[in-house]
Amino acid sequence: MSKKLICPLFAMFALAVLGCEQGTSRKDVAKAENKVAKEQQDVQKAQAKANEKIAAQEQDVEKARREAMKPVIEDNANAQNKADANAKIQKEEQQLEKAKADANAKVQKEQADVSEAKQNLQQKEAQFKQTQDRDAFITQVDQQITAVDQKIDQLKKDKDAAKDNAAKQQVQDKIDKLQAQRDRVKTAENDIKKADVTKWQDHQKQVQTQLAELDQLMKQ
C-alpha cells in the first residue's frame, strides 16, 4: 500500500477514534491543489488556442489585403472586383476582432476558474489546519480524562481498603466529585466533537474551564 493511500486512511481512522465530525484531510487539500494546477493548465491551453486562431485570422486579413492591392485595369467589372475585395478585407478584419474578443473572453473565464480554485484551496488549507488543531486538543483532553479515570480507579481501591465507614465515605465523596467533574469535561468535549470543524473553538474555552476545575480536584 502506498504512502499516499496510508495517510488519508490514517486521518479517517484518527477521526473515527476521536469521535469527531468529519474534518478536512490532507487528501482534501491535495485535491484542491490539483484543481488549481488543472485550471492553470486550462488557461495556458485557452491562451495557446486563442493565439493560433488569431494568427490564422490575421493571415486571412493579410491575404485579403494582398488581393485588394493587385493592379487591375479600370473598368466596371474590375471596379466591382475592387469593391468586393475591400468588403472582403472589412469582413476578415471584423472576424479578426471577433476572434480576439472571443479569445479574451475564454481566457478570462479560465482565469476566473483559477481564482475560484485558489480560493477553494485557501479554504481547504485553513480547514485542514483547524482540523489538526481540534484533533490535537481532543487528544490532549482525552489524555487528561484517562488520568482522571485512573485516579478514580485508585480511589475505589483506597475505599475498599479503608477500615471504617467514615474513611470510606470520605473517599467516596472524592470519587463522586471527580466523577461529576469528569463527566462535565466529557460533555463539553463532546460539544467540540459534534461541532463543525470551523466552529470548534467556540466550545474550547468551556472545555478549558471545566478542565481547570477538574485539575483542582485532582490535586486535593
Secondary structure, DSSP 8 states (H G I E B T S, - for coil): --HHHHHHHHHHHHHHHHT------HHHHHHHHHHHHHHHHHHHHHHHHHHHHHHHHHHHHHHHHHHHTS----SHHHHHHHHHHHHHHHHHHHHHHHHHHHHHHHHHHHHHHHHHHHHHHHHHHHHHHHHHHHHHHHHHHHHHHHHHHHHHHHHHHHHHH-SSHHHHHHHHHHHHHHHHHHHHHHHHHHHHHHS-GGGGGGTHHHHHHHHHHHHHHHH-
